[in-house]
C-alpha cells in the first residue's frame, strides 16, 4: 500500500485521449493537465502543468497508425519528464504495444524491435508496464521491470453471450497456429468447440521466372530485388485443418487486424466449409491499410475490436459492420489495483467479474 498522500496521477498524450478520459471517469479522478505538441522543427514538446512529486504516475498512451513513432516518442518524453520531476513510481499503460510483431529474428539481419522498445521504456525511467493482449506473451521477458499483460477475453465472452444469436452452437476459430492457445482458452471458457485454420505459403515459381534481369547490386545493398518484389510471388492459401464448422456460427479470434487480409481469407474458408455466419473478434484494430469500402465488404457479419485504438470515425462510417468493446473498465481497475497493491490476476479468474 502507498503511504497516505500518494495519489494517482493519470496523464495522456495525443494517441487516444478519449480512452484516457473514460479511464479517469471510472477512477473518479481528473486527468493531470499535460500539453503535448510539436515545435516547428517537428521535435516533440511536453509540458506537465501539475506537480507529480512523490506521486503514483500512470501514463496512458496507445501508439497507433499512422503516427506510431510520434506517439511512442511522446510516451518516452513524458516518462522522462515525470522521472526528473521526482515521481514516486511511473507506470506506462500501453493497451496496444508498438512493434509487437517484430519480436524475433525470423530472417537474417532482422531487428528485434519489440526488445528495443522495452529498452527505451526502461531507460526513459519507466518502473512498471501495463499492456493488453500482447502479440507474443514472451515479450514480457524483454523487460527487467514488472509487466502486467491484461486480457480482453472476459469482454469477448460477454459480447458473445449477449450479441451472438445461437452462440451455444457456435465454434471458436483461430486463423493460424500462432493464435491457437488464445482461441482454445476462450473456447474452454464458453464450453464450445474449437477449429484451426492452416495457412499455406508457397512461391509461384512460374511468375518468379519472369523477373526482369537485375543489374549489378549497388554498393551498400545486399540484393538486387526488393522485399516487395520477392513477396509478390508468394501465393497464400488457407484450409480448415481441425474442426467442423458446417451449419455453425463461426467466431474468428485474433489479437490484431491490420490490412484485413487474414480475416478475409479465413472467413472465405469458413463459408466454403458451410459456416452459417462468421464473426471476427480482434483485440487490436490497427486497420492501417483498410479503406471503408474494404471494411464494409469483409465477408463477416460483424467485425468487433476493442477500443485500444480509437475507432470512433470508422464505426460511424461502417454502417454497422464494425463494433467496439470498451476496455476502459478493465484498465481503470488494473490501475486502481496497482496503486493499492492488490492482485491484478483476480480480474481474469473464471466466473469472477470485478469491474
C-alpha positions, 0 to 999 in steps of 0.5 A, a space after each residue: 500500500 502507498 503511504 497516505 498522500 500518494 495519489 494517482 496521477 493519470 496523464 495522456 498524450 495525443 494517441 487516444 485521449 478519449 480512452 484516457 478520459 473514460 479511464 479517469 471517469 471510472 477512477 473518479 479522478 481528473 486527468 493531470 493537465 499535460 500539453 503535448 505538441 510539436 515545435 516547428 522543427 517537428 521535435 516533440 514538446 511536453 509540458 506537465 502543468 501539475 506537480 507529480 512529486 512523490 506521486 503514483 504516475 500512470 501514463 496512458 498512451 496507445 501508439 497507433 497508425 499512422 503516427 506510431 513513432 510520434 506517439 511512442 516518442 511522446 510516451 518516452 518524453 513524458 516518462 522522462 519528464 515525470 522521472 526528473 520531476 521526482 515521481 514516486 513510481 511511473 507506470 506506462 499503460 500501453 493497451 496496444 504495444 508498438 512493434 509487437 510483431 517484430 519480436 524475433 529474428 525470423 530472417 537474417 539481419 532482422 531487428 528485434 524491435 519489440 526488445 528495443 522498445 522495452 529498452 527505451 521504456 526502461 531507460 526513459 525511467 519507466 518502473 512498471 508496464 501495463 499492456 493488453 493482449 500482447 502479440 507474443 506473451 514472451 515479450 514480457 521477458 524483454 523487460 527487467 521491470 514488472 509487466 502486467 499483460 491484461 486480457 480482453 477475453 472476459 469482454 469477448 465472452 460477454 459480447 458473445 453471450 449477449 450479441 451472438 444469436 445461437 452462440 451455444 452452437 457456435 465454434 471458436 476459430 483461430 486463423 493460424 497456429 500462432 493464435 491457437 492457445 488464445 482461441 482454445 482458452 476462450 473456447 474452454 471458457 464458453 464450453 464450445 468447440 474449437 477449429 484451426 485454420 492452416 495457412 499455406 505459403 508457397 512461391 509461384 515459381 512460374 511468375 518468379 521466372 519472369 523477373 526482369 534481369 537485375 543489374 549489378 547490386 549497388 554498393 551498400 545493398 545486399 540484393 538486387 530485388 526488393 522485399 516487395 518484389 520477392 513477396 509478390 510471388 508468394 501465393 497464400 492459401 488457407 484450409 480448415 485443418 481441425 474442426 467442423 464448422 458446417 451449419 455453425 456460427 463461426 467466431 474468428 479470434 485474433 489479437 490484431 487486424 491490420 490490412 484485413 487480409 487474414 480475416 478475409 481469407 479465413 472467413 472465405 474458408 469458413 463459408 466454403 466449409 458451410 459456416 452459417 455466419 462468421 464473426 471476427 473478434 480482434 483485440 487490436 484494430 490497427 486497420 492501417 491499410 483498410 479503406 471503408 469500402 474494404 471494411 464494409 465488404 469483409 465477408 463477416 457479419 460483424 467485425 468487433 475490436 476493442 477500443 485500444 485504438 480509437 475507432 470512433 470515425 470508422 464505426 460511424 462510417 461502417 454502417 454497422 459492420 464494425 463494433 467496439 468493446 470498451 476496455 476502459 473498465 478493465 484498465 481503470 481497475 488494473 490501475 486502481 489495483 496497482 496503486 493499492 497493491 492488490 492482485 491484478 490476476 483476480 480480474 481474469 479468474 473464471 466466473 469472477 467479474 470485478 469491474 
